[in-house]
Amino acid sequence: MRLQSMTGFARAEGSSGRNRFVWELRSVNGKGLDIRLRLPPGMERLEPDIRQLIGECVSRGNLQVSLNVTVTEAVVEAVLNRDALAAILALREELGDLVDRAPLKLDTLLGIRGLVDIREAQEGEDAVAARDAAILGSLKQAVARLEEMRLSEGSALLTVLKGQVDRIAQLTDVVEADPSRTPEEIGRRLAVQLDALLQDNGTLDRDRLHAEAALLATRSDLREEIDRLKAHVAAARELLDKGGPVGRRLDFLAQEFNRESNTICSKSNSAAVTAAGIELKVVIDQFREQVQNLE
């Protein structure tokens, strides 16, 4: 599977009968999948289908989804209020000879308020079903275009992230190969510490000697941190090669990378190791920032 970015934009449009519609989809970073819909009045019934369709292709990100529907050709119809007409005719019969018995003319009926309503013609069930199907079909096109854009950005991110992981691996090797970690260098530093103790006190305090030797040995031992960094590098490479929605797991690895680099800096007894640890932190921060864009 390929990596997907969480940012993207897509647009699709179509028509059905007298209706023209336009979809616009905008996607940005998010902890989960949050779909915010803006639908025209009367289109709320489509919401479950819309959410299901998007969820089949997108698993993470904040999405703003808007649908705009316009009627390209207005068709009106005259609707007769039959109850009102029946009431008027009944009143005419009741009044009898008090009113003119001539047949009612159309212009007279149209002049009676509320008797005839001129309104936009309502579409039949078949036309509405065809329109809804066309709208959902157009949404599929928009989602496919959004996915294509997210995949394209994901491919660009993959190159950047692999380069950053390679750099983390290189800096880990620098720390591992530093001369300060050799037994000879550790012995030399211990001898310097012993000389300082003897100069301060003139006598050798065995307990303090043991404590200083243990502290120096502990600070010089970066084996665990190096091993964990190498394991995290291998895990990150595996996830990047696997692809798919791996953003959260890579974000967790970024936190673990940062933890080990902090420990290396705090335990360092060498300027070169400290410099490598600081650069590690910079690269790891850049890695984590880019990972935030992944699905």
Rosetta blueprint (number, residue, H / E / L):
1 M L
2 R L
3 L L
4 Q L
5 S E
6 M L
7 T L
8 G E
9 F E
10 A E
11 R E
12 A E
13 E E
14 G E
15 S E
16 S E
17 G L
18 R L
19 N E
20 R E
21 F E
22 V E
23 W E
24 E E
25 L E
26 R E
27 S E
28 V E
29 N L
30 G L
31 K L
32 G L
33 L E
34 D E
35 I E
36 R E
37 L E
38 R E
39 L L
40 P L
41 P L
42 G L
43 M L
44 E H
45 R H
46 L H
47 E H
48 P H
49 D H
50 I H
51 R H
52 Q H
53 L H
54 I H
55 G H
56 E L
57 C L
58 V L
59 S L
60 R L
61 G E
62 N E
63 L E
64 Q E
65 V E
66 S E
67 L E
68 N E
69 V E
70 T E
71 V E
72 T L
73 E L
74 A L
75 V L
76 V E
77 E E
78 A E
79 V E
80 L E
81 N L
82 R H
83 D H
84 A H
85 L H
86 A H
87 A H
88 I H
89 L H
90 A H
91 L H
92 R H
93 E H
94 E H
95 L H
96 G H
97 D H
98 L H
99 V L
100 D L
101 R L
102 A L
103 P L
104 L L
105 K L
106 L H
107 D H
108 T H
109 L H
110 L H
111 G H
112 I L
113 R L
114 G L
115 L L
116 V E
117 D E
118 I E
119 R E
120 E E
121 A L
122 Q L
123 E L
124 G L
125 E H
126 D H
127 A H
128 V H
129 A H
130 A H
131 R H
132 D H
133 A H
134 A H
135 I H
136 L H
137 G H
138 S H
139 L H
140 K H
141 Q H
142 A H
143 V H
144 A H
145 R H
146 L H
147 E H
148 E H
149 M H
150 R H
151 L H
152 S H
153 E H
154 G H
155 S H
156 A H
157 L H
158 L H
159 T H
160 V H
161 L H
162 K H
163 G H
164 Q H
165 V H
166 D H
167 R H
168 I H
169 A H
170 Q H
171 L H
172 T H
173 D H
174 V H
175 V H
176 E H
177 A H
178 D L
179 P H
180 S H
181 R H
182 T L
183 P H
184 E H
185 E H
186 I H
187 G H
188 R H
189 R H
190 L H
191 A H
192 V H
193 Q H
194 L H
195 D H
196 A H
197 L H
198 L H
199 Q H
200 D H
201 N H
202 G L
203 T L
204 L L
205 D L
206 R H
207 D H
208 R H
209 L H
210 H H
211 A H
212 E H
213 A H
214 A H
215 L H
216 L H
217 A H
218 T H
219 R H
220 S H
221 D L
222 L L
223 R H
224 E H
225 E H
226 I H
227 D H
228 R H
229 L H
230 K H
231 A H
232 H H
233 V H
234 A H
235 A H
236 A H
237 R H
238 E H
239 L H
240 L H
241 D H
242 K H
243 G L
244 G L
245 P L
246 V L
247 G H
248 R H
249 R H
250 L H
251 D H
252 F H
253 L H
254 A H
255 Q H
256 E H
257 F H
258 N H
259 R H
260 E H
261 S H
262 N H
263 T H
264 I H
265 C H
266 S H
267 K H
268 S L
269 N L
270 S L
271 A H
272 A H
273 V H
274 T H
275 A H
276 A H
277 G H
278 I H
279 E H
280 L H
281 K H
282 V H
283 V H
284 I H
285 D H
286 Q H
287 F H
288 R H
289 E H
290 Q H
291 V H
292 Q L
293 N L
294 L E
295 E L
